[in-house]
Amino acid sequence: MDWLGAISVLLGIMLIILGVGMTFSIDIIETVVEKFLGVIAIIFGVVLLSGGYMIVKQE
């Protein structure tokens, strides 16, 4: 579960950067957000998938 927590922290940081980029319209952050939006979606999917697998595995 340690790696799952680490990925969750990373995802939280990415979402904060996404929120800052959408709120304040900083050009550099907007470029980074556009490039990493797909990566954020993939990581979020992996977190949900692995979390769901661990829940199913425990039952």
DSSP file (Angstrom, degrees, kcal/mol; ACC not computed):
  #  RESIDUE AA STRUCTURE BP1 BP2  ACC     N-H-->O    O-->H-N    N-H-->O    O-->H-N    TCO  KAPPA ALPHA  PHI   PSI    X-CA   Y-CA   Z-CA
    1    1 A M     >        0   0    0      0, 0.0     4,-2.0     0, 0.0     5,-0.2   0.000 360.0 360.0 360.0 -14.4    0.0    0.0    0.0
    2    2 A D  H  >  +     0   0    0      1,-0.2     4,-2.1     2,-0.2     5,-0.1   0.915 360.0  47.7 -63.9 -42.2    3.0    2.3    0.3
    3    3 A W  H  > S+     0   0    0      1,-0.2     4,-2.4     2,-0.2    -1,-0.2   0.846 108.9  55.5 -67.6 -31.3    3.4    2.8   -3.4
    4    4 A L  H  > S+     0   0    0      2,-0.2     4,-2.0     1,-0.2    -1,-0.2   0.903 108.1  48.2 -66.2 -40.1   -0.4    3.4   -3.7
    5    5 A G  H  X S+     0   0    0     -4,-2.0     4,-2.2     2,-0.2    -2,-0.2   0.890 110.6  51.6 -64.6 -39.4    0.0    6.2   -1.1
    6    6 A A  H  X S+     0   0    0     -4,-2.1     4,-2.3     1,-0.2    -2,-0.2   0.906 110.2  48.2 -64.7 -41.7    2.9    7.7   -3.0
    7    7 A I  H  X S+     0   0    0     -4,-2.4     4,-2.7     2,-0.2    -1,-0.2   0.882 109.8  53.6 -65.6 -37.1    1.0    7.7   -6.3
    8    8 A S  H  X S+     0   0    0     -4,-2.0     4,-2.4     2,-0.2    -2,-0.2   0.904 108.9  48.2 -63.7 -41.3   -1.9    9.3   -4.5
    9    9 A V  H  X S+     0   0    0     -4,-2.2     4,-2.3     2,-0.2    -2,-0.2   0.926 112.5  49.0 -63.8 -43.9    0.3   12.1   -3.2
   10   10 A L  H  X S+     0   0    0     -4,-2.3     4,-2.3     1,-0.2    -2,-0.2   0.907 111.2  50.0 -60.9 -42.6    1.8   12.6   -6.8
   11   11 A L  H  X S+     0   0    0     -4,-2.7     4,-2.5     2,-0.2    -1,-0.2   0.896 108.7  52.6 -62.9 -41.3   -1.8   12.7   -8.2
   12   12 A G  H  X S+     0   0    0     -4,-2.4     4,-2.1     2,-0.2    -2,-0.2   0.911 109.3  48.9 -60.7 -43.0   -2.7   15.3   -5.6
   13   13 A I  H  X S+     0   0    0     -4,-2.3     4,-2.4     1,-0.2    -2,-0.2   0.915 111.3  50.0 -63.0 -42.6    0.2   17.5   -6.6
   14   14 A M  H  X S+     0   0    0     -4,-2.3     4,-2.4     1,-0.2    -2,-0.2   0.896 110.1  50.3 -63.2 -39.8   -0.7   17.2  -10.3
   15   15 A L  H  X S+     0   0    0     -4,-2.5     4,-2.5     2,-0.2    -1,-0.2   0.864 108.9  51.8 -67.9 -34.8   -4.3   18.1   -9.5
   16   16 A I  H  X S+     0   0    0     -4,-2.1     4,-2.6     2,-0.2    -2,-0.2   0.929 110.7  47.9 -64.5 -44.2   -3.2   21.2   -7.6
   17   17 A I  H  X S+     0   0    0     -4,-2.4     4,-2.6     1,-0.2    -2,-0.2   0.906 111.4  51.5 -61.2 -40.8   -1.0   22.2  -10.5
   18   18 A L  H  X S+     0   0    0     -4,-2.4     4,-2.1     2,-0.2    -2,-0.2   0.919 110.9  47.6 -60.5 -45.0   -4.0   21.6  -12.8
   19   19 A G  H  X S+     0   0    0     -4,-2.5     4,-2.0     2,-0.2    -2,-0.2   0.901 112.2  48.6 -64.4 -41.8   -6.2   23.8  -10.6
   20   20 A V  H  X S+     0   0    0     -4,-2.6     4,-2.6     1,-0.2     5,-0.4   0.916 111.5  50.6 -63.6 -42.8   -3.6   26.6  -10.5
   21   21 A G  H  X S+     0   0    0     -4,-2.6     4,-0.8     1,-0.2     5,-0.2   0.872 114.2  43.6 -63.2 -37.4   -3.2   26.5  -14.2
   22   22 A M  H  < S+     0   0    0     -4,-2.1    -1,-0.2    -5,-0.2    -2,-0.2   0.806 118.9  43.9 -77.6 -29.1   -6.9   26.7  -14.8
   23   23 A T  H  < S+     0   0    0     -4,-2.0    -2,-0.2    -5,-0.2    -3,-0.2   0.932 123.1  28.2 -82.6 -48.3   -7.5   29.4  -12.2
   24   24 A F  H  < S-     0   0    0     -4,-2.6    -3,-0.2    -5,-0.2    -2,-0.1   0.505  90.5-134.0-100.5  -5.1   -4.6   31.9  -12.8
   25   25 A S     <  +     0   0    0     -4,-0.8     2,-0.5    -5,-0.4    -4,-0.1   0.904  35.2 173.8  54.2  49.8   -3.9   31.4  -16.5
   26   26 A I     >  -     0   0    0     -6,-0.3     4,-2.7    -5,-0.2    -1,-0.2  -0.798  28.5-141.7 -87.6 125.7   -0.2   31.2  -16.2
   27   27 A D  H  > S+     0   0    0     -2,-0.5     4,-2.2     1,-0.2     5,-0.2   0.883  96.9  48.2 -59.5 -44.4    1.2   30.3  -19.7
   28   28 A I  H  > S+     0   0    0      1,-0.2     4,-2.1     2,-0.2    -1,-0.2   0.929 114.7  45.6 -63.8 -44.6    4.0   28.0  -18.5
   29   29 A I  H  > S+     0   0    0      1,-0.2     4,-2.8     2,-0.2    -1,-0.2   0.880 110.0  55.0 -67.1 -37.1    1.7   26.1  -16.2
   30   30 A E  H  X S+     0   0    0     -4,-2.7     4,-2.4     2,-0.2    -1,-0.2   0.908 108.2  49.1 -61.8 -40.6   -1.0   25.9  -18.9
   31   31 A T  H  X S+     0   0    0     -4,-2.2     4,-1.9     2,-0.2    -2,-0.2   0.927 112.5  47.4 -63.0 -44.7    1.5   24.3  -21.3
   32   32 A V  H  X S+     0   0    0     -4,-2.1     4,-2.3     1,-0.2    -2,-0.2   0.911 111.6  51.2 -62.1 -42.6    2.6   21.8  -18.6
   33   33 A V  H  X S+     0   0    0     -4,-2.8     4,-1.0     1,-0.2    -2,-0.2   0.906 108.5  51.3 -62.7 -42.5   -1.1   21.0  -17.8
   34   34 A E  H  < S+     0   0    0     -4,-2.4     4,-0.4     1,-0.2     3,-0.3   0.892 113.2  45.3 -62.4 -38.4   -1.9   20.4  -21.5
   35   35 A K  H  < S+     0   0    0     -4,-1.9     4,-0.3     1,-0.2     3,-0.3   0.874 119.7  39.2 -71.9 -36.5    1.0   18.0  -21.8
   36   36 A F  H  X S+     0   0    0     -4,-2.3     4,-2.8     1,-0.2    -1,-0.2   0.381  85.6  95.4 -99.8   4.3    0.3   16.1  -18.6
   37   37 A L  H  X S+     0   0    0     -4,-1.0     4,-2.0    -3,-0.3    -1,-0.2   0.918  90.4  45.7 -61.6 -42.5   -3.5   15.9  -18.7
   38   38 A G  H  > S+     0   0    0     -4,-0.4     4,-2.3    -3,-0.3    -1,-0.2   0.887 112.1  51.5 -65.0 -39.2   -3.3   12.5  -20.3
   39   39 A V  H  > S+     0   0    0     -4,-0.3     4,-2.8     2,-0.2     5,-0.2   0.903 108.4  51.9 -64.4 -41.1   -0.7   11.3  -17.8
   40   40 A I  H  X S+     0   0    0     -4,-2.8     4,-2.5     1,-0.2    -2,-0.2   0.919 110.4  48.8 -60.1 -43.8   -2.9   12.6  -14.9
   41   41 A A  H  X S+     0   0    0     -4,-2.0     4,-2.2     2,-0.2    -2,-0.2   0.904 112.2  48.2 -63.6 -41.4   -5.8   10.5  -16.3
   42   42 A I  H  X S+     0   0    0     -4,-2.3     4,-2.4     2,-0.2    -2,-0.2   0.932 112.9  47.1 -65.0 -45.8   -3.7    7.4  -16.7
   43   43 A I  H  X S+     0   0    0     -4,-2.8     4,-2.6     2,-0.2    -2,-0.2   0.910 111.6  51.4 -63.4 -41.5   -2.3    7.7  -13.2
   44   44 A F  H  X S+     0   0    0     -4,-2.5     4,-2.3    -5,-0.2    -1,-0.2   0.912 111.0  48.6 -60.9 -42.5   -5.8    8.3  -11.8
   45   45 A G  H  X S+     0   0    0     -4,-2.2     4,-2.6     2,-0.2    -2,-0.2   0.894 111.0  49.7 -63.5 -40.8   -7.0    5.2  -13.6
   46   46 A V  H  X S+     0   0    0     -4,-2.4     4,-3.0     2,-0.2     5,-0.3   0.903 110.4  50.8 -65.1 -41.3   -4.1    3.1  -12.3
   47   47 A V  H  X S+     0   0    0     -4,-2.6     4,-2.5     2,-0.2     5,-0.2   0.935 113.7  44.2 -61.8 -46.3   -4.8    4.3   -8.7
   48   48 A L  H  X S+     0   0    0     -4,-2.3     4,-2.6     2,-0.2    -2,-0.2   0.913 115.1  48.8 -64.4 -42.2   -8.5    3.4   -9.0
   49   49 A L  H  X S+     0   0    0     -4,-2.6     4,-2.2     2,-0.2    -2,-0.2   0.935 114.9  42.9 -64.3 -47.0   -7.7    0.0  -10.6
   50   50 A S  H  X S+     0   0    0     -4,-3.0     4,-2.3     2,-0.2    -1,-0.2   0.884 114.5  51.0 -69.5 -37.2   -5.1   -1.0   -8.1
   51   51 A G  H  X S+     0   0    0     -4,-2.5     4,-2.0    -5,-0.3    -2,-0.2   0.923 112.0  47.0 -63.5 -44.1   -7.2    0.2   -5.2
   52   52 A G  H  X S+     0   0    0     -4,-2.6     4,-2.4    -5,-0.2    -2,-0.2   0.882 110.9  52.4 -64.0 -39.0  -10.2   -1.7   -6.4
   53   53 A Y  H  X S+     0   0    0     -4,-2.2     4,-2.6     1,-0.2    -2,-0.2   0.907 108.8  49.8 -63.7 -41.8   -8.0   -4.8   -7.0
   54   54 A M  H  X S+     0   0    0     -4,-2.3     4,-1.7     2,-0.2    -1,-0.2   0.883 110.9  49.7 -65.5 -37.6   -6.7   -4.7   -3.4
   55   55 A I  H  X S+     0   0    0     -4,-2.0     4,-1.2     2,-0.2    -2,-0.2   0.933 113.7  45.3 -65.3 -45.3  -10.2   -4.4   -2.0
   56   56 A V  H  < S+     0   0    0     -4,-2.4     3,-0.3     1,-0.2    -2,-0.2   0.891 111.3  53.8 -64.3 -39.2  -11.4   -7.3   -4.1
   57   57 A K  H  < S+     0   0    0     -4,-2.6    -1,-0.2     1,-0.2    -2,-0.2   0.845 106.0  52.7 -65.1 -34.7   -8.3   -9.3   -3.1
   58   58 A Q  H  <        0   0    0     -4,-1.7    -1,-0.2     1,-0.2    -2,-0.2   0.792 360.0 360.0 -72.6 -27.9   -8.9   -8.8    0.7
   59   59 A E     <        0   0    0     -4,-1.2    -1,-0.2    -3,-0.3    -2,-0.2   0.474 360.0 360.0 -80.9 360.0  -12.5  -10.0    0.5
